Amino acid sequence: MRNQQQTATMTSDRQPLLQGHTVSKYFGGLAAVNNVDFAVYPGEIVGLIGPNGSGKTTLFDCLSRLQKIDSGQVFFKGRDVTGARPYQVARMGLTRTFQSVRVYRKMTVLGNMLISHQWRDTSLLRMLRPSPANTARRANQLLGFLQIEHLADEEAGHLSGGQRRLLEIGMALMPDPDILLLDEATSGVNPTLIETIKDRIRTLNDQGKTFLLIEHNINFIADLCSRVYVLNHGEKLAEGTPQEILQNEAVIDAYFGA
Amino acid sequence: MGAEPPANKSTERSKKKPPFPLLAPVRSLLSGWTGLAFWLLLLLLLALYPYTGVSSVALFVGSQIFVLVTLASNWNLIGGMTGYVDFGHAVFFGIGAYMMGILVTGTPLLISPEWGFWQALPVSGVAAALFALLVGLPTLRLKGPYFSIAMLGTLVAMREIARVLRPITGGGVGLNLPPLLNRLGDYYLMLAVMGLVVSLIWWIQRSEFGQSLIAIREDEIGAEMRGINTTLHKIAAFMIAAFFTGIVGGFWAWQNTYIDPDVVFVEARTVEMVMMSMLGGLGTVWGPPLGAVVIYYMEDLLWANLFDSHLLALGVLLVAIVLFMPEGILGTLGDRSSTSLGRLLSRVGRSK
């Protein structure tokens, strides 16, 4: 299945992995997300950019089911997940990170990783026992992959901001998801670490993982993404390849402020 | 990309940890299987205690302490590990007590003949657990202080309901249970319940279920987004905590031979549980039992020496705990940097 995803070309007649159909979300009278159509195809790296307050994170929350949407539908793997709970889409293979990092501060780095395993087939009996050896093996592998294995026994609350972001990415990878939604994975991260993250995303994408990225770092987006969506005032302003977006007049007006 | 050698990093880390020769091993000794071994040894010694020819008063005191340890451990499961600070946990105690009272006195609930203690005791627990399910479904959606207040409201409401439901509960007059004293039996029963509950908490804490509860405490949205059915896990923890609190309530009613709304639905009992857990160390396995014992003897001491102001002294103690060692005794031993008392201790330790 992975090979299929890898070799298949991206054409719009293929079934999207994650799709939002006329998604709207209001906070009081404010339309945080307004009638947005959205699709991510298997094997893609898609960027989502826009000024502050343009509704990127809210759209993320709608797609990952953290926020109830007011109208529209969300499909994941062809199934309507509009009414699903976050843990359900997580078990189906969607994981994400958060703009304000969410790690379990009082637990060790390894503990954070262990508890983020795939819960899909976890039986009650399994749950009543400590984490099995293969979960620990996978956790250590991923910590090595993200180059933070030396921190395994440290409390997550003691890590630096950048290390926490890496840990959160690791936690999102633990259940072997099909798609990862990364919300500003590079903010507060030093340039070397950003290169590491970029490199890791590429490697994972080569292995068949799909990515959706919210980013303010335009170089990061331009280097990685095949397609970019631009939001402004909750509405879709533009979509296209990074090159198209960078030359789009409306985007330049709204976002780059030239 | 080449992986950097982690070797020098780890030595750096071990150097950073402040040396504190006397107390540091305590925590590592208590963690894992050695902790359980110590616990089982202690239970064995306590089981042999009555054979040393002690008075029935000593046995009574023993069973009272076991009650407190069990209550504190139970509260810790929902309040300490899951992070839902339940200010109305005594409501489950009251439900258990009333269930026992109603079943064994055979008041008009169409259950005849009246039940024996051993049949009624598990029902007390089950009733409390079912009540936890009923109350938990709406209240566990609330966060932080809202949950605490809602549970406090539940406690007060149940007290009034028990007062009003005269035909079943005897109203404000209360219920008199058959006075059958068996101090030795009480001692062993509560020893068994305490042993079971604390061992269970130990087991839960190591399990993925227990770790998921801690994850919920640390970041509930994160836990939900990473595949944990937070509602289910919270309710399960709540029901387990309520079940054993109900058992203890049922036992207490039997031992006390009299219940009315004002003696079983008491806020002070919840406050006691909170205090004992906090003093020992919230969210730790051995902290709440330790805190319960310390508080019991401290209350005893204060009551004997300054009868007029012992409640005031206890209040001051609670404030002091929150201010100087919010992580409790065990937390202060383990991670000294996060409490002011712990920082003081490590400073003293280092200056030597």
Interface residues (C-beta under 8 A of the other chain):
Chain A: S64 L66 R85 P86 Y87 A90 R91 T95 R96 F98 R102 V103 Y104 R105 K106 M107 G111 L114 I115 S116 H117 Q118 W119 R120 T122 R126 M127 L128 R129 P130 S131 G144 Q147 E149 H150 E154 E155 M171 A172 M174 P175 T196 D199
Chain B: M1 A3 E4 P6 K9 S10 R13 W203 I204 R206 S207 E208 F209 Q211 S212 I214 A215 R217 E218 D219 I221 G222 A223 E224 M225 R226 G227 I228 N229 T230 G283 D335
